[in-house]
Amino acid sequence: MTAGVDRAHVVVSEVAKEFETGATEPFVALDNIDLTIDQGEFVLLLGPSGCGKSTLLRLIAGLDAPTRGDIRVSGDPIAAGFERIGMVFQQPTLLPWLSILENVVYPARVRSQRLAREKRGEALRLLDMVGLSRVADQPPSSLSGGMQQRAAICRSLILDPEILVMDEPFSALDAMTREELQFELLRIHADSGKTIIFVTHSIPEAVLMSSKIVVMATSPGRIAETLETGMPHPRTLESLRLDRARELDGRIRQLIYGRDRGQE
């Protein structure tokens, strides 16, 4: 997809984020970030540790405020508690004393008991979509890590957010479960058409899943280059063998390492 004014969903303009550390000068985590994300895009933020990927994600989610600059969704400014964005963290963070179903419904329950009752049917539909309806009444402790992360994704969707932001949600999973959830998320994206912004350290994951890859650099955190993936859907493991996938892999490695280090 090509970014355009008419389809712009998230617009990050000249954003900087600084943290006071007690030193003479503040630590500059992000500087001069400009990024436009179109409606329905699947955008991967990729780069080395310390480049500010998660910081930028938190700013977009309204969990923190930029030191300078502006972030807008469909023209509206981001603020704390911005309800049009759902978030999935590295860990599922499910409440152990609630069933899986009640965990999914929980964001609605925070608003009101009535909304929670209204959303139970939707919660069951979401759990069925990811193959968890049979364990809806079980506690999180009875589920595998991958199943818990599926439930966390359902929870993030229960209030039907416009945008889903995900901070390395598969990083703690084994390789097979991670691969399974990658394709599960691609299916959810295809079915829902939601805008997804996803942080990863994995180059193959970025190439496989995204419509756009934002490669970031450090000192301070900044955007090195934005790459349009330009690969056909549906994606499969064979997609990583395409010439375009190899081109993207090589270019990303040049940007991050300064040279092509070969396939992972």
C-alpha positions in Angstrom: 0.0 0.0 0.0 1.1 3.5 -0.6 0.6 6.1 2.1 -1.9 8.8 1.1 -3.7 11.7 2.7 -7.1 10.2 2.0 -6.3 6.9 3.6 -4.0 8.0 6.4 -5.0 6.4 9.7 -2.1 7.1 12.0 0.1 10.2 11.4 3.2 10.7 13.5 4.7 14.2 12.9 8.1 15.3 14.1 7.9 13.3 17.3 10.6 13.2 19.9 10.7 11.5 23.3 13.2 12.3 26.0 13.7 10.9 29.5 15.3 12.6 32.4 18.0 10.4 33.9 19.7 12.8 36.4 22.5 13.5 33.9 23.1 17.0 32.6 21.3 16.2 29.4 18.1 14.1 29.0 18.3 10.8 27.2 16.8 11.1 23.7 15.0 7.9 23.0 13.3 9.1 19.8 14.0 12.1 17.6 12.3 13.5 14.5 9.9 10.6 13.9 7.6 11.1 10.9 5.4 8.2 9.9 2.1 7.8 8.1 0.2 4.5 8.4 -2.8 3.9 6.1 -6.1 2.4 7.0 -5.8 -1.4 7.1 -2.0 -1.6 6.9 0.0 -4.2 8.8 3.1 -2.3 9.8 6.2 -3.9 11.4 8.6 -1.8 13.5 12.0 -3.5 13.3 15.4 -2.6 14.6 18.2 -3.3 17.1 17.6 -3.1 20.9 17.5 0.5 22.1 16.2 2.0 18.9 12.9 3.1 20.5 10.5 0.6 18.8 8.5 -0.1 22.0 8.7 3.6 23.0 7.2 4.6 19.7 4.5 2.0 20.1 3.6 3.2 23.6 3.3 6.8 22.3 1.0 5.6 19.5 -1.1 3.7 22.0 -1.5 6.7 24.3 0.4 5.0 27.1 3.0 7.9 27.2 3.2 11.4 25.7 5.8 12.7 23.3 8.2 15.4 24.5 7.7 17.1 21.1 5.6 16.5 18.1 2.1 15.2 17.4 0.4 11.9 16.9 -3.1 11.6 15.4 -5.6 8.9 14.5 -8.0 9.8 11.7 -7.1 13.5 12.5 -7.8 13.2 16.3 -5.0 13.7 18.8 -3.9 10.7 20.9 -4.5 11.1 24.6 -4.2 8.8 27.7 -6.9 6.1 27.6 -7.5 6.5 23.9 -10.2 3.9 23.3 -9.8 3.4 19.6 -6.6 1.4 20.1 -6.1 -2.1 21.5 -2.8 -3.3 22.9 -1.2 -6.7 23.1 2.0 -7.0 25.3 4.9 -9.4 25.2 3.3 -11.4 28.0 -0.5 -12.3 28.0 -1.0 -10.6 31.4 -4.2 -12.5 31.9 -5.9 -12.2 35.4 -5.3 -15.7 37.0 -8.5 -15.6 39.1 -10.7 -15.1 36.1 -11.7 -17.7 33.4 -10.5 -17.2 29.8 -13.9 -15.9 28.9 -14.0 -13.4 31.8 -10.5 -12.2 30.9 -11.6 -11.5 27.3 -14.7 -9.6 28.6 -12.7 -7.7 31.2 -12.1 -4.5 29.2 -15.9 -4.2 28.8 -16.5 -4.9 32.5 -14.1 -2.1 33.4 -16.6 0.2 31.7 -19.8 -1.3 33.0 -21.4 -4.6 34.1 -24.1 -4.0 31.5 -21.5 -3.7 28.6 -19.7 -6.8 29.9 -23.0 -8.8 29.7 -23.6 -7.4 26.2 -20.1 -8.4 25.1 -20.2 -12.1 26.2 -21.5 -13.3 22.9 -18.8 -11.4 21.0 -16.2 -12.8 23.4 -17.3 -16.3 22.6 -17.2 -15.5 18.9 -13.6 -14.3 19.2 -12.6 -17.3 21.2 -14.2 -19.6 18.6 -12.3 -17.7 15.9 -8.9 -18.6 17.5 -9.9 -22.1 18.5 -10.4 -21.5 22.3 -14.2 -21.7 22.7 -13.8 -25.2 24.3 -11.6 -23.7 27.1 -13.6 -20.6 27.7 -14.4 -21.6 31.3 -10.9 -22.7 32.2 -8.4 -20.5 34.1 -5.3 -19.2 32.3 -3.0 -21.5 34.2 -4.5 -24.5 32.4 -3.5 -23.1 29.0 -0.2 -23.2 27.1 1.6 -19.9 26.4 0.4 -19.8 22.9 -3.2 -20.3 23.9 -2.9 -17.6 26.5 -1.6 -15.2 23.9 -4.5 -16.0 21.6 -6.8 -15.1 24.5 -4.9 -11.8 25.0 -5.4 -11.0 21.3 -9.2 -11.7 21.8 -9.2 -9.4 24.8 -7.6 -6.6 22.8 -10.4 -7.0 20.1 -13.4 -7.1 22.4 -14.1 -3.4 22.2 -13.6 -3.4 18.4 -10.7 -1.0 18.3 -9.7 0.7 15.1 -6.0 -0.1 15.6 -4.2 -3.0 17.2 -0.7 -2.3 18.6 1.4 -5.3 19.5 4.8 -5.2 21.4 6.7 -8.4 20.5 3.7 -10.5 21.4 5.3 -13.8 20.2 8.8 -13.3 21.5 8.4 -15.6 24.5 6.9 -18.5 22.5 8.6 -21.5 21.0 9.3 -21.5 17.3 6.4 -23.7 16.3 3.8 -21.8 18.4 5.2 -18.5 17.1 4.8 -19.6 13.5 1.3 -20.8 14.2 0.3 -17.5 15.7 1.9 -15.5 12.9 -0.5 -17.1 10.4 -3.4 -16.8 12.9 -2.8 -13.1 13.2 -2.5 -12.7 9.4 -5.9 -14.4 9.1 -7.4 -12.1 11.8 -6.0 -9.1 9.9 -7.4 -10.3 6.6 -10.9 -10.9 8.1 -11.0 -7.7 10.1 -9.2 -5.2 8.0 -7.9 -3.5 11.1 -4.7 -1.4 11.1 -2.0 -3.4 13.0 1.3 -2.0 14.3 3.6 -4.7 15.5 7.1 -4.6 17.1 9.6 -7.4 16.3 13.3 -8.2 16.4 12.8 -10.9 13.7 13.6 -10.0 10.1 11.8 -13.1 8.7 8.7 -12.3 10.8 8.7 -8.7 9.5 9.0 -9.8 5.9 6.4 -12.5 6.2 3.7 -10.6 7.9 3.8 -6.9 6.9 2.6 -4.6 4.3 5.1 -2.0 5.4 8.4 -2.4 7.4 9.7 0.6 9.4 13.4 0.0 10.0 14.7 1.9 12.9 18.2 3.0 14.0 19.7 4.0 17.3 21.5 7.0 19.0 18.9 8.5 19.0 16.1 6.3 17.9 15.0 7.3 14.4 13.5 5.8 11.2 16.3 4.6 8.9 14.0 3.6 6.1 10.4 2.6 5.4 10.0 -0.3 3.0 6.8 -1.3 1.2 6.7 -5.2 1.3 4.9 -5.6 -2.0 4.3 -9.3 -1.7 1.1 -11.1 -2.7 -1.5 -12.5 -0.2 -2.2 -15.0 1.3 1.2 -15.3 2.8 2.8 -18.8 3.4 6.2 -20.0 4.4 7.0 -20.2 0.7 6.5 -16.4 0.6 10.0 -16.1 2.2 11.5 -17.8 -0.8 10.2 -15.1 -3.2 12.8 -12.8 -4.8 11.1 -9.8 -3.2 11.4 -11.4 0.2 15.1 -11.9 -0.3 15.5 -8.3 -1.5 13.8 -7.1 1.6 15.9 -9.3 3.8 19.1 -8.1 2.3 18.1 -4.4 2.5 17.1 -4.7 6.1 20.4 -6.3 7.0 22.3 -3.5 5.3 20.3 -0.9 7.2 20.8 -2.6 10.6 24.2 -4.2 10.3 25.8 -2.1 7.6 26.2 -5.2 5.4 24.3 -8.3 4.2 24.9 -11.0 6.8 23.0 -13.6 4.8 19.7 -15.4 5.7 18.9 -16.1 9.3 
